[in-house]
C-alpha cells in the first residue's frame, strides 16, 4: 500500500502545482461571509444552518468531483479503502493544499476517520457563543468538508454517512470526520477511465 | 513612474509567492454558492442583491486591507495615482493572482478605470435571465470587486465611488470599473510604515 499511497501523494502534488490558485485567506474570508449571510437568512437557527450548509456544500462537492475527474485522469478506485486515500491525498491536496490523515480504518474497510491536523477554514474564526453551545449540530468547517465529500461521492455513485466527531473550533485538538460507506447507487457507478475496458 | 510601477509589479509577484494558496476554481464555486444563497434569501430582487453583495464584500475588503498592510510592509501612497497602481499590481496580484490594468486616468489623477482582462470569478458562470436583464443593477463580479475595493480604501481612510461600466458576464469584452476619489475621512489617515517618521 505504501507504494500506491506514495504515488497518490505525488499525483496530489502534481495536480496542486497545475491548478489555478487564489489566496487561501481570501477563500477563508469568503466562507466566513457566506456563513454570516446564511446565519441572518436562517434566523440564527443552528439546525437550519446545518441543513443549508449541507445543501450548498453538497452542490459544490458534486462540481468539484466533475472537475477532479476531468483533471486527474484517475480511473475508478478498486475499493473504498483506495477512495479514502484518493480523497485525502489527491482531492484535498488539489483543492485546499492540505492532506488530512486517513485513520481508524474498520476491518471491513467500509469506515474510516479523516483527521484534519491543519484546518485552514478555522484560522482566525471565532464562532458566536450560541453556535459554540450547539456545536454538535452546527460545525463550521467540519460541515463544509462533510457536504463537499458527500456531494463528490454521490456524483460517482457512492452514498456515505459522515459525522463530525471532533471540531477544532470547539476546542478539540483537530477536526475529525468519521466516514462510512452506505451503498452504491444502483443507477450509477464510479467513472471509468477511457483506457480501462480490458479490466472488465 | 515606470521604475516604480515595475517594482510594484515585483512586489505583487513576491507577495503572491509568499501567500497561502487555495484552488481558484474552488474559490469561484464558493462565491457562486454564496450568490445563490443570497438570491434565495433576498427573494431574487436585484436591488437587494446588490445591497447585500456590497455589505459583505465591503467587510471582506476591510479585512483584506488589514492583511495587506500587515504583510506588504508598504508605506502610505504618495497620491491617489499611486494607490491605483498598488491596488492593481500588488493587492489584486496578492489576493487573486490577477493584475487588472489602470487606464483612463483623469488629468487631476482623481479618477481612473480598472480593466479586468482576466476575470476569474465569471469563469463557467451563467447568470439567470432576469439578472442579465437587470445587469446595470446587479453585477456578479464587478459588484464583488467594487465592495472589496470600497471596504479596503475606507479602512485606510479614503472614500470612493465606484461604478461598474462594463461587465464580462453581460457580454462586454472585459469587466471595467470606474473608480473616483471622493474624500479623505477626517478622523483617519492612511497607515504609516513604522520607519516613516522622518518623512513628517
Interface residues (C-beta under 8 A of the other chain):
Chain A: X19 X20 X21 X22 X23 X24 X25 X26 X27 X29 X30 X31 X33 X34 X36 X37 X38 X40 X41 X52 X56 X57 X59 X60 X63 X64 X67 X94 X95 X96 X97 X120
Chain B: X16 X19 X20 X21 X22 X23 X24 X25 X26 X27 X29 X30 X31 X33 X34 X36 X37 X38 X40 X41 X52 X56 X57 X59 X60 X63 X64 X67 X94 X95 X96 X97 X120
